[in-house]
Amino acid sequence: MKFAPLLIVLPLIAAPLCVLIRHRTIVRVLATATTWACLGIALHLLSLVGQLPVGETTLTYALGGWHPSVGIEYSIDALNAFVLVIVSMIAAVVLPVGPGTAADAIPKDKEYLFYTAFLLCLTGLMGITITGDAFNVFVFLEITSLSSYTLIALGKGRKALTAAFTYLIMGTIGGTFLLLGIGLMYQLTGSLNMAVIQEVLAGIDPTNKTKVVAFGFLFTGSAIKLAIFPLHQWLPNAYTHAPSTISAFLAATATKVSFYVMVRFSFFLFGSAYVFDYLQADRLLMPLAIAAIFVGSAAAIFQGDVKRLLAYSSIAQIGYMVLGFSLNSVTGLTGSIVHLFNHALMKGGLFLVVACVVHRIGSSQVQDWKGLGQRMPITMGAFVVGGLGLIGVPVTVGFVSKWYLVLGAIEQGRFVVAALVLIGSLLAVIYIWRIVETVFFQAPPEGSERCEAPLFMLLPTFILLGASIWFGIDTEMTAGFARAAAEIALPGVMP
């Protein structure tokens, strides 16, 4: 555990160093080395959690040796150790691609700003995940948000600035809701330590109005950050107009950490009995999750920009996560948590495919992708692999996620919900097939030549999408940790 603070310290120190150094090559090496160091530490912490004796679920680290009641504590269990690996893994794989070239290139004299903002965003995401202090969640959330706005605004054109501004407005509203909820929890419990809050909240009467309002603020704030339907308005433009590398990073990490915050506050602090038995949150969340699956997938079908198509697809995939959450069962929550990892692989890889194409032809418009299967066969092969994962074809990670969600619904006798999950997959077939048909069954422009993406871009793409096949076959680690996390979140709840 002594290495845990380095997950925050390393990127936090490296970020201002990038501003001071500014040399393109040195800054890129420094930032990449930092992300890989964070990945190594996250994997180490995950292994430590896996080696805990029976009956123990959490590792703790008191910063500065201060008692948690007056200081800040880092707390690591199966859930956030898993999320730490997801975030650091995506950062380590995506960052070597760099700030982009061609149509969404960042001016060379501003590349150091890209790496600075990227490392600050990584700092915030790591901090949100590892901290055991409720107020620190808000602090790190603001670090993440401010750096994300900057990263999106680095995209070319006025639309990128508009998308960043929209995200800023929605993100500020979400952050305000979270801060108000944290303040109300402090009023109720007299502590900001989440372990203490959990213990005190358990003894407070469910009918306490402050408790109800606190949960409402916290849940709404995290729902905005997660882009739960219908609070998703900021997401499509943000992913579409940001540089492709940033789209890959944010799509694979930011919403995953927001979902983690929702799970942490709902199941660990307030408890599933309060959220689902007293507040009956599933009556609202389940219809919204199903609506997200269908609305997001249907909107994706009609998009003319591949990045925008993938953005709306993300709204549908968030719907799957929320659906597992709303089932309030170990199997359902296992499906949600394992989908954090699986969706990160698929969507991160697919956005990197877009980055490869933009690097060569300068466009992410579907109509400009005609015949790319002949011009960029390796890159387009990677897109097919990622697309099959989004559909949920067996031997892909997408199948694993949907298997657990369908199984969780069937265990509760919700056969209609299980059927809707399968129907949602058919909609994914439609929007993925649109791209496949354009790429492989339409002729390329006359005189065009083969222009495969460079190795430094293809390698990270194939790492993520190759892993989406590997972990679709070997599910022991990912599903195992996801189930362990679900069992901690739902003690005593039937599978």
N, C-alpha and C positions, 0 to 999 in steps of 0.2 A: 504493500500500500504506500510505501514511502515515495514511489514514483508517481502517484496519482496527481499531485499538484502540477507536475510537468506537463500534463495535458492542457493546462491553462497557461502556464508560464512560458512554455516554448513558443507557441504562436503569438502570444501577447508581446514577447520581446522581439521576435523576428519581424513583426509588422512595422514598428518604427524604424528598425534597421533597414528595411527596404526603402523607406523614404530618405534615409541618410545616404545610403549607398548609391541607389538609382541606376547603377550599371546593369544593363539588361541581363547579361549572362549570369553575373554573380547573384543578382536578386532572384532569378529563376532557380538557380541551384539551391540557394538558401531556403526559399519557400518550399521547394520539393523535398529537400532533406528534412525540413520541419514536419511536413505531413507524414512522411514515412516513419519518423521517430514517434509521432503520436500514434500511428497504427501499431507499431511494436509495443508501446506501453498499453494500449487498449487491449491487445491480444493477451498480454501478460495478466492484466486485471481479470479478463474473462476466464483465463485458466485458473487463477486464484479462487474465483467464485465457484468454479466447477469442482475445486478440491476441498471446499468447506465441509466440515464434519456434519453428520446427520443431525438435524435439529437447528443448525445455524444457517442463516440465509443471507446475512449482510456483513460486508466489511466496512469499517468506518475509519476516518482519518480526521483528527481534530487539528485544524490549522493553528500553528504557533503553540500547540499544546494547551490552548484555552479550552475550558469546559464548554460543551456544546450549548449550554444554556446562555452563555455570554459571548461565545465565539462562533466561528463558522465551521461546520462539519461537512466533510465529503462522505457520502454514503453510497456504497456500490452493492447491488444485488444482481440477480440474473437478468432482470429487465433492463436496467440502465447500462450494465456491462455489455449487453447485446447491442444496444443502441450506439454506445461509444464506438464499437467495432464498425458498425454500419457507417457512421459519419466519417471516421478517420480513414476507412477503406476507400470510400468514394473520393474523399479529398486527395488521398495519395495516388489514386489511379487517374483522376480527371486532371489534376493540376499540371502534370507534365505536358498535356496537350497545349497549354499556354493560352494566351488571351484571344486567340483567333486570328484569322487572316481573311483576305478578300473582302466580301460584302459586309461582314460584321467585325472587321478588324478594329483594334484599339490603336490609336496613334503610338508610334514607337516611343515617343518622348513621354507618354503617359502610362507605359506598361507597369512601372513601379507602383502606380496607384492601384492597378488591378491586383497585384500580388499583396499589397498592403491591406486592401479591403477584403480580399479572399481570406487572409490569415486572421483578420479581426472577426470575420463571419464564423470561421472555424472555432475561434476562441469562444465566441458566444454560444455556439451550438454545443460545444463540449461542456461549457460551464453550466448551461441549463440542465444537461443530462446528469452531471456528476454531483451537483450541489445537494446538500441536505437542508438548505436554508431557503425558506419560501421567498423571502425578499430578494435573495440572490438570483432566484429564477427570473424575477422581473428585470434585475440589473443586466443579466446576461442576455435576456430577451431583447432589451433595447440595443445592446452592442450588436447582436445579430441583425436586428431590423435596420439600424442605421447603415451598417456595412452592406446589407442586401440592397437597400435603395441606391447606394452608390454603384454597386456592381451592375444593377439593371440599367442605370442611367448611362453607363459606359457604352451601351449599345448605340449604333449609329442612328441618327435622325431624331426628329422631334417626337416621334412616337415612343421612343425609349424613355425620354424625359416624362412624357405623359403617363406612361405605364408606371414609372418609378413614383411619380407624384400620387397616382391613384393608390398604389400599394402603401405609400406613406400615410395617406388619410386613413385607409382601412386598418393598417398596422397600428397607428396611433390610437384609434378607437379600441382595438383589441387589447393593446397594452394598458390602456386606462381601465378597462373592465377588470383585467387581471390585478392591477394595483389596488383597485377598490376592494376586490375580493380578498386579497392578502391582508389589507388593512382591517377588514371586518373579522377575519380569522384571528388576527392579533388581538383585537378587542375581546373576542370570545375566550381566547386561550392564554393570553399574556406571553406568548412565545412565537418566534419565527422558525424554530427548529421543527422540521416536519415530523420527526418521530414523536416529539412532545405534543405537537398539534393533533396528531392521530390519536394519541392516548386520551387527551382532554376532550376532543370532539366526540369520542365514543361514549363519554359519560354525560353529554349534553342532550336534553330532550329533543327528539326529532321535530317537535312542533315549534321550537325556538325560531322566531322569525329572522333573527340575525343570521342564524345558521343557514336557513333557506336562501336568503338573499346573497350571502357569501358564496354559496355553491353556484347560484345563478350567475353571478358576476364572473366567477372563475371559469365556469363551463362556457359561457358565451365568449369570453376573451380568447380561450384556447380554440374554440370553434372557428372564430374569425381567422386566427393564425393558421389553422388547419385547412381552411377553405371548404368547410362543410357546406353542402348545398342547403339553403340558397345564399350563403355568405361567401361565395366563391368569386365574386366579380373581379377581384384584383388579380386572380391567378392567370387567366388566359393571356392577357396583354403582357404581364410580367415575363412569362416564359417565352412568349413569341418574340418580343423586341429586345430582350437581353442578348448579349453575346452567347453563341451556342454553348461554349464551355460553361458559362454561368448557368444557363438553362439546365444543363446536365447535372451540375452540382446542386442547385437549389431544388430541382424536381426530385432528386434522390435523397435529400437530407432534411431540408427545412420543414416540410410537412410531416416527416417521420418524427422529428423531435417535438413538434406541436402535438402529435398524437400521443407521444410519450407523456407530455405534460398533462394531457387530458386523463390518461390512465392513472398517472401518479396521484393527481388530485382527487379523482373520482373513487378509485378502488382503495387506495392506500390511506388517504386522509379521511374521507367521509365514509367509505365502506360501501360495498355493493348492496347491503340490506337497506341502507338509507337511500341510495340513489335509485334502486330499482323496486324495492318493496314499498317504501314510503312515498318517494317522489314519482315513482312509476315512469322513469325517464325513457324506458323502451317504447312507450306508446308514441313518443315524439320522434325518437332517434331512428327506429326501424323504418317507418315510412320515409323519412328524409334520406336514409341510406339507400333505400331501393330507388327513390326518385333520382338520387345522384347517379346511380348506376345507369339508369335509362336516359336521363337528360344529358349527362356527360357523353355517353356513347353515341346517342342520336346526334348531338351537336358536332361530334368529331367527324361523323360521316360526311357532313356538308362543308367541311373546311377546305379552302384552297391552298393553305399554307401548312406544310408538314409539321412545323413547330407548333402551330396553333392546334392542329389535329392532336398532337401528342399532349398538349396542355389540357384540352377537354377530356382526353382519355384519362389524365391524372385525376380529374374530378370524379370520374367513374370509379377509378381504383381507390380513391379515398372513401367512396361509398362502400366498397367491400370491407375496408378497415372498420368503418363505423358500424357496419352490419354485424361483424363479429363481436364488437364491443357491446352492442345492444342485446345480443343473445344472453349475456350475463351467465355464461357457462365457461368451464375450463376449455372445452374443445373450441367453442366460438372465439374466445379471446386468444387461444393458441393460433387460430387462423389469422386473426388480425395482426398479432405480433410477428409471426413468421412472414406475413405479407409485407411488413416494413422492410425486411431484408430482401425479399424476392422482388418487390417493386423497385427498390433502389437499384438492383442489378439490371432489370429490364429497361426501366425508363432512363437511367443514366447511360446505358449502352446505346439506346435508340437516339437520344439527343447527341451523343458523340458521332453516330452515323450521320446525322444532319450536319454536324460540324465538319465532317470529312467531305460531304457533298458541297457545302458552301465554300469550303477551301478550294475546290476544283472548279465549280461552275458558277459560284457566286450567288446562288439562289436556293431558297427553301420552298419555292412555289411548286405545287404538284405538277402543273403543266410544263415546267422546265425540267422535270425528271424523266421525260420520255426517253425510253431506250437506255437508261442508265445501267440496266442489267448487263448490257453489252460493253459499255464504257467503263463501268466500275463494278465488275462482277463480285469481287471479294467483299467490297463494302456493302453492296446490296444483299449479298448472302447473309451478312451480319444482321441487316434489317429484318430479313425473313425470320431469323432465329428469335430476335426480340419480339417480333409480331406474334409468332406462335406462342410465346410466353404470355403475352397480354390476352390472347384468346383462351389460354389454359389447356393447351394440348399436352397429353401425357409425356413424361420425361423432361418437361420444362418446369421451372419453379412456379409459374402461374397455376399449373395444375395442382400443385401441392397446397397452395393457399386456398383455392376454391374447393378442394377436397375437404379440408377441415371446416370451411364455412358451411358446405352442404351437409356434412356429417353433424355439425353442431345444430343446424336447423332441424334435421331429421330426428335427432335425439330428443328434441322438445316437441316433436309432432308437428312442426311448422313446415309441412310439405309444400305449401304454396310458395313460401320464402325460398326453399331449396330449388324449386322449379324456376323461380325468377332469377336466381343466380345463374342457372344454366342458360336461360334465355338471354340474359345480359351478355354472356359469352358469344352468342350468335351475332349480336350487334358489333362486337369487336371484330368478328370475321369480316363484316362488311367494310369497315373503314380500313382495316389492314389490307384487304383484297384490292381496294381502290389503288393503293400505292403499288402493290405487287403487279396489278394489271398494267398500270402506267409504265412501270420500270421494265418489266419483262416481255410485255406483249404489244408494246408500241415501238415503232421504229425511232431510232435516234435522229437528231438533225443531220441533214446531208453534210458530209465532209467531216463530221466529228470523229475524233480518235479516242482510243482508250486512254483514260486519265485517272488511274487508280490513286487512291489517297496515299500519302506518304506513311512510312512505317511508324513514325513517332505518333501519328494519330490512329493508325489501325491497331497498334498493339494494345493501348488502353481499351479500345472498343471491344476487341476480342477477349480481353481479360474479363470484362464485365459480362458480356453475352455468353462467353464460354462457361463462366461460372454459373450462369443461369441454367445451363444444361447439367453441369456437374452436380449442383445442389438440387436439381430436379430429380436426379437419380439417387444420390446419396443424401438423404434428408435427416440422418441421425443427429448431426450437430445442430443444424438450424432449428428443426422442429423440436429437438430435445431441449434446447435452451428456451425456446418460445413456450413450451409446455411448463417448464420449471418456473418461468416468470409468471405464467397464468395461474399456476397453483399457489404462488406466493400472494398474488393479487386477490385471489378468491379462495381463501382458506375455508374449508368446510363446505364449499359449494359443489354440488354434483357435477360430473363431467358434462 
